[in-house]
Amino acid sequence: MEFLPLLVVGVLMYAVLVLPQQRRAKAHRALLDSIEEGDEVVTSSGFYGFINAVDGDVVWIEAAEGVELKLTKSAISSKVTAPSATDADEITDSVDEDE
């Protein structure tokens, strides 16, 4: 009985600290597996660019015209998605309301 509170604290710490990190790691692995040429990405250092080539764990990113960066796949933090037409309409509507 005296170990029950310790066990409960251990389970809570696992649920609060470990599980969310595992979910983030799994989502990042899925992102890296879905990377392909032509995708616009953001690196962990904040560079935006387009994937020119994927060679195993190495990606070539065009950061500017004529400037290519050779990075490891794990340096990619996210894909950049273009705003949808409905998002653009909402932004335009909110600007019109302010005026």
C-alpha atoms as one frame of an Amber mdcrd trajectory, in Angstrom:
protein
   0.000   0.000   0.000   2.821   2.433   0.640   4.062   2.022  -2.947   0.707
   2.876  -4.503   1.206   6.680  -4.464   4.683   6.250  -5.941   3.283   4.030
  -8.682   0.512   6.545  -9.458   3.057   9.388  -9.693   5.212   7.279 -12.013
   2.277   6.523 -14.319   1.229  10.193 -14.382   4.759  11.339 -15.220   4.906
   8.808 -18.045   1.557  10.006 -19.404   2.472  13.693 -19.157   6.129  13.609
 -20.256   6.885  10.527 -22.338   3.741   9.928 -24.413   3.542  13.448 -25.940
   7.220  13.292 -26.913   6.719   9.906 -28.556   3.765  11.302 -30.534   5.837
  14.276 -31.719   8.700  11.985 -32.744   6.328   9.713 -34.655   4.782  12.710
 -36.474   8.260  14.031 -37.369   9.308  10.628 -38.757   6.129  10.550 -40.867
   6.914  14.055 -42.143  10.451  13.058 -43.121   9.188   9.940 -44.886   6.744
  12.039 -46.922   9.366  14.547 -48.154   9.775  14.555 -51.921  11.240  16.781
 -54.614   9.404  20.048 -55.106   8.113  20.335 -51.527   8.591  23.676 -49.797
  10.055  23.113 -46.334  11.358  24.973 -43.296  14.528  23.771 -41.609  15.136
  23.748 -37.879  17.429  26.756 -38.348  14.663  28.738 -40.059  15.655  28.450
 -43.725  12.802  28.228 -46.221  13.420  26.419 -49.479  12.331  23.868 -52.038
  13.588  20.277 -52.095  15.648  19.717 -55.239  16.859  16.195 -54.516  16.528
  13.512 -51.867  19.404  11.043 -51.516  18.820   8.756 -48.544  19.322  10.854
 -45.411  20.593  13.874 -47.378  18.416  16.514 -49.042  19.390  19.341 -51.351
  17.343  22.486 -50.719  17.233  25.487 -53.017  17.109  28.436 -50.599  17.407
  31.116 -53.291  17.975  31.157 -57.009  21.332  29.468 -57.559  21.856  28.725
 -53.833  21.598  25.084 -52.790  22.042  23.754 -49.274  23.007  20.176 -48.471
  21.275  19.126 -45.241  20.316  15.993 -43.410  16.647  15.093 -43.552  16.357
  15.446 -39.794  17.085  19.197 -40.135  13.671  19.673 -41.771  11.130  20.835
 -39.220   7.996  21.233 -41.348   6.457  21.460 -44.786   5.078  24.786 -45.935
   1.532  24.516 -47.176  -0.032  27.057 -49.470  -3.070  28.794 -48.011  -6.314
  27.466 -49.417  -8.822  29.652 -51.243 -11.088  29.759 -48.179  -8.193  30.943
 -45.997  -7.429  33.734 -48.454 -11.112  34.757 -48.500 -11.219  34.878 -44.690
  -8.114  37.074 -44.585  -9.548  39.410 -47.231 -12.879  39.590 -45.386 -11.215
  40.433 -42.079  -9.176  43.211 -43.738 -12.329  44.634 -45.364 -14.118  44.698
 -41.995 -11.279  46.681 -40.389 -11.504  49.460 -42.951
